[in-house]
Amino acid sequence: MHLILYFIRVKNVVQEQMAESGALKIIGAGNLFDSKTEAIEEIYKHLDRGVCLTCKARIFRECGALPALRVRVIQVSTVTARDGFCSLFGHVA
């Protein structure tokens, strides 16, 4: 798993301490934002669109640019005399 930290409204003195300790180099100065809006705009660019397309929450302004969520469920039953296997599958369109 790849972990990225994002910070908003970090005070100058804290940024200086982060720089002196080497933490800012690890975190990346580009991951410090003045506002939550700026942070979300940048983070959104890196999200997995496949996950976004199936998300029902759509809580961020950026989510409005995505196509409307359309879910189609198809039920498929497969029964074989050999093992009596039955399965249900969901399909997202």
C-alpha positions as CSV (number, residue, x, y, z in Angstrom):
1,M,0.0,0.0,0.0
2,H,1.2,3.5,-0.9
3,L,0.6,6.1,1.8
4,I,0.5,9.9,1.1
5,L,0.0,12.5,3.8
6,Y,-1.8,15.7,3.1
7,F,-2.0,18.7,5.5
8,I,-4.0,21.9,5.5
9,R,-3.5,25.2,7.3
10,V,-0.1,24.2,8.7
11,K,1.3,27.2,10.6
12,N,4.7,28.6,9.5
13,V,6.4,27.6,12.7
14,V,5.3,24.0,12.2
15,Q,6.4,24.1,8.6
16,E,9.8,25.3,9.7
17,Q,10.1,22.5,12.2
18,M,9.0,20.0,9.6
19,A,11.7,21.3,7.3
20,E,14.4,21.2,9.9
21,S,13.5,17.7,11.0
22,G,13.5,16.4,7.4
23,A,9.8,15.5,7.6
24,L,8.8,18.1,5.0
25,K,11.2,16.5,2.5
26,I,9.5,13.1,3.1
27,I,6.0,14.4,3.0
28,G,6.6,16.8,0.2
29,A,5.9,20.5,0.3
30,G,3.3,20.0,-2.5
31,N,1.2,18.1,0.1
32,L,0.7,21.2,2.3
33,F,-2.4,23.2,1.4
34,D,-3.8,26.5,2.5
35,S,-7.4,25.2,2.5
36,K,-9.4,22.0,2.5
37,T,-10.8,23.0,-1.0
38,E,-7.3,23.2,-2.5
39,A,-6.4,19.9,-0.9
40,I,-9.4,18.1,-2.2
41,E,-9.0,19.5,-5.7
42,E,-5.4,18.1,-5.8
43,I,-6.2,14.8,-4.1
44,Y,-9.2,14.2,-6.4
45,K,-6.8,14.2,-9.4
46,H,-5.1,11.1,-8.0
47,L,-8.2,9.0,-7.0
48,D,-9.1,5.8,-8.7
49,R,-11.9,6.7,-11.1
50,G,-13.2,3.1,-11.0
51,V,-13.9,3.6,-7.4
52,C,-15.3,7.1,-7.9
53,L,-17.7,5.8,-10.6
54,T,-19.3,3.3,-8.2
55,C,-19.4,5.6,-5.2
56,K,-22.9,6.6,-4.1
57,A,-21.9,9.4,-1.7
58,R,-20.7,12.0,-4.2
59,I,-19.9,14.4,-1.3
60,F,-17.3,16.6,-3.0
61,R,-17.8,19.3,-5.5
62,E,-15.5,17.5,-7.9
63,C,-17.8,14.4,-7.9
64,G,-20.4,16.4,-9.9
65,A,-18.2,16.1,-13.0
66,L,-18.6,12.4,-13.0
67,P,-21.3,10.7,-15.0
68,A,-24.5,9.8,-13.2
69,L,-24.2,6.5,-11.3
70,R,-26.0,3.8,-13.1
71,V,-26.1,0.3,-11.5
72,R,-27.6,-2.6,-13.2
73,V,-27.9,-5.9,-11.3
74,I,-28.1,-9.1,-13.3
75,Q,-28.9,-12.3,-11.5
76,V,-27.4,-15.4,-13.0
77,S,-28.1,-18.9,-11.6
78,T,-26.0,-21.8,-12.7
79,V,-26.8,-25.2,-11.5
80,T,-25.0,-28.3,-12.5
81,A,-26.0,-31.8,-11.6
82,R,-22.4,-32.5,-10.6
83,D,-22.0,-30.0,-7.8
84,G,-25.3,-28.1,-7.5
85,F,-23.4,-24.8,-7.8
86,C,-25.5,-21.7,-7.7
87,S,-24.1,-18.1,-7.8
88,L,-25.3,-14.6,-8.0
89,F,-23.3,-11.9,-9.8
90,G,-23.7,-8.1,-9.7
91,H,-22.6,-6.0,-12.7
92,V,-22.0,-2.2,-12.7
93,A,-22.5,-0.5,-16.0
